Amino acid sequence: MAEFEEMAVTSDVKSGNMVFEPVLEEGVFRFDCIADHRNAAFPSLSFVNPKDRDTPIMTSHNVSSYIPTFECVLGEQIVQIELPIGTSFYGTGEVSGQLERMGKRVFTWNMVAGAYGPGTTSLYQSHPGVLAVLPSRESLGVLADTTRRCEERYPDPKSLVKDLHLTGFKAIWMLDPGIKHEEGYFVYDSGSELMSGFKQLMESLLLAVTKTMPETNLHRGDIELGGCQNHSHYHNVYGMLMARSTYEGMKLSNENNCPFVLTRAGFIGSQRYAATWTGDNLCTWEHLHMSISMVLQLVSGQGIL
């Protein structure tokens, strides 16, 4: 494990080299700011087995060629990786823009982006991964395997709305129906077995299933995934988990058929359960041209409709 070199700049700023350990297979490393952060992290939903990322390879003696550095500033975590001059970058998912991502800023937070353009910085899926091609023609991948959003900026929605009103803005809240908290209601009582129950209900559904994600809800996830959390904890993976339960439910209802699931929202790992499309694009030559690089940037084998 790399030696941790921490430098306290102020009480609100810390920086240093990230610590690492080999995981999954030879040449793959997991990086964390400090060992305590690694131990406190939730399992990764990018893997079929969410705990695969947490199991180090004890027999590996490889050392990472590149060590990222981190900086914590006023509650924000900033990670930098210094690569050789002439390195080109690809990936980051279906976000619009040129194929080569040098200079492109991408926000990995699932957002509705109707009539997006070349400058759009986020779309319906989050793929926080970058493929770096080095001048030597070797390549390496960097996956920022985190799904949570910083809660420091908007910890108090009521206060936020009040401040917006004082500056002349009017806030419009979208309310979506959710599962009522009522003992005896079979959906509520199913608890963590909801996914299994959803699969069993598939037989009574029609040939097509459509659903959207509530934006203001409280999620009662399994304990090992974080348990009961606010929406920001599960936002990016909610669409993927819905696609997964739909796929498994359709497979359970008819094992002889290959389920076709189409999702607009997703995260890395969605390719196991569903195809996707490039969102609410326009019927223009510009959007047709953009779709080529957007599809290639998925780099995960996910089907496109």
N, C-alpha and C positions, 0 to 999 in steps of 0.2 A: 504494500500500500504506500502511496506517495506520502512524503512528509508534509504536514500541513503547516504552511507559513502564514500566520495571521498577523495583520497589522491593524491595530486600532487607530483610526484617524481621529474620529470624535466618538461620542457616545452613541451616535446614530449611524455611523459609517464603519463597516468592516470589510476587509478585502483579503485576498490571498489566493494560493493555488488550490484547485479543487482536489479532493481525495478520490481515489478510484479503486475498483476491484474488478477482476475479470468475471464475466457472466455469460451464460448461454453457450458460447463456444469460443474457440481460440480466436483472438483478435477483436473480441467484443468487450467493451469496458463500460461500467456504470460509473458516472461521476456525481459527486455530491459536494456541497460546500464544506460540510464537516460530517464526521461520522454520526453525530447525534441527529442530524437532519435525515440521514439515510435510515437510521433505525426508527424514526418517527414517521416516515413516509407511508402513504397508503399504497396498496398493491396496484400494479399497472393493469388497466383494462384493455390495453393494446394487445395482450396475449390471450390465447385460449385459456391458459392457466395463469391467472393474474399474479401468482407468486413466483413465476419463472424468473422475473427480473431481480428478485430478492435473494436468489440462491447463487453464491459465488462458486467459481470453479477452483477448488482448493489445490488441484494438481498443476494449475497453470502458473508459469513463472514469467510470462510475457509482461513487458512494460509498454504503456501507451507512448506512441511517438509524439503525441501532442497533448499537452496538459492545459485545459481551459483555466482561466482565472475568473474569479467572481468578485462582485462588489455589492454590498447591501447598503442602500442609501434611502433613509427615511421610509423604510418598509418595502422598498422595491428591490428585487434581485436582478442584477445585471451580470450576464455571463459572456465572456469574450474568448474566442479561439484565434490565435495568430497562426495563419497559414502562409506558405510561400507566395511571393509576388507572382502573378500569372495564373493563380488558381481560378477556375470558373465554377459557378454555383448553379444548381438546378434543384427542382423539387418544390416544396412548400405547398403541394396540392394543386387544386384546380383554380386557384386565384388567377384572374386575367393578367395579361402582360406578356412581355417577351419570354422566349424559352430560357435564355440565360438570365439568371436572377440578380446579377451584380447591380447594386444600387436600389434594388426593389425592397420596399418595406411591406411586410406581411403581418397582419394581426390574426393569430390563430384563435379566434373566438367566433363560433358559428353565428352568422348574421343573415338577415333577409337582405338581399341586394338585387332588387329588380332593376332591369335595364342598366346593368353594370357596364363599366368601361375599362380602358387600359389602366387607369389610375386607381381602380377599386382595390382596397387593401385587405378585404376579407370577404368570404363567401359562405355558403351553407355548410361546408365541411371544414374541419380543422385537421391539417396534416403538418404538424410542427417538425418536419424533417427536411434536412438539406443534404443533397448529394454534392460533394466537393470533388472536382477533377483537378488533380495537381499537375504542375508543369511536366512532371515525369510520366504522365498519363496514368499514374496510379489514382485510385479513388478511395474516398472514405465517406461514410454517412454519419450524420449527427442528428440524433432524435431528441428533442426536448420533450421527454415523456411526462408531461404534466397537463392536467386538464382543468386545474382550478384557476380562478381569476382573483387578482388581488382585491381584497375587501377593504383596504385602507381608505380608498377614495370616497366610497359611498356607503359608509357603515350605517347611516341613519336616513332611510328613504323619506321619512316624514320631514326631517330638517332640510333635505335636499329640495323637496317640492316647495317648502316655504321660501327658501332662498331664491328659487327660480321665479316664484311669483313676485318677489320683491324687485326683481330685475326686469319684469315685464313679460316673462314667459308663462305659458299656461301648460300644465302637465296633463296629458291624457293617459289614463291607465287602462290597459287591456286585461280583462278578467276572463279566464277560461274555466269551464267546469272541471271540477276535480272529484276525487273520491271523498265522500263525506265521512267524518269521524263519528261512527255510530256502531256500538256493539250490536252484533246480530246481523249486520249488513255483510253478506258473504264475501264481497270484494275486500272490504276493510279487514275482516277476520282472517283472510288468507295470508296477510302479512308478507313475509319474505317468500312465501310459496306462490305469489301472484303470477310470476312468469310461468310456472308449471300449470296453474289454473287457466291462464290465457291460452296455452297450447291446447288444453282439453276443450275449450270453448270454440276452437277453430271449426270443428265439424258442423256447428250450427250457423256459421257465417256464410255469406254469399261468396261468389267467386273472387271478388276483389275486396281488399281492405284498405281503408284510407284513414289516416289520423295525423294530427299535428301536435306539437309540443306546447303545453301550457307554459307561459313565461313567468307566471307569478305563483309558484307552488313550493311546497315543502316536501322533500324526498326522504322517505324512510328506507334507506338502503340497508343491505346486509351489514352486519357489524364489521366484518373484515374489510369492507370497502369504505368504511367511514361512518356507517350508521345513519342516524337522522341528521340531515344537513340541509342548509338552504340551497336555493337553486344553483348558485354559482359553483357549488362543489361538483354537480353532475351535469352541468349545462352541455359541455362539449360531447359527452359520451351518451347522452340521453337518446339521441337519434339512432346511434349504433345499437344500443341495447333494445330499442323498440324493433329495429330491423332483425336483430337476433331472435327475439321472441316470436316475431312473425314467421321467420324462416323455420324455426324449430317446430312451431305450431302447425304450419302447413305440411312439414315433413311427417309429423306425427299423425296427421289426419289421412295422409296417403303416402306411404313409404315408397311407392313405385314411381311417383312423379318427382321431377326436379323442380323445387319451388322457384318461382320468379318473383323476386322482391325488388322494388325500385324505391330508393330513398334519396332525398335531397340533402338531408342532414347526415352527418357521420363523423367518424374519427378514424385514425389509423387502426385497421383491423376490420373495418366495415366490409372489405372485399370478400370476407368469408361468408357473408350472408346476403348481400344485396348489390345490385348494380346502381349506378347513379346517373344523373344528367347535369348539365352545366347551368342549372338554375333558370331564372326568368330572363333569358336572353331575348334579343330582338331578331326579327327576320331581316337581317342586313348582311351585306358582304363583310363588314367590319367584324361582326360577331362570329360569323363563320370562320374568319381568319383567326380570331382570338381563340376559338374552341380547339384548334389544333394543338397549340402549346399548353392549354389548360388540361387537355386529356393526357398529354405526355407527362405533365408534372405530377400526376397522381403516383407514378412509379411504384404502384403496389399491386398491379394486376387486377384492379377493379374494373368491372364491365361498365361500358358507357352506352346509354340509349340515345 
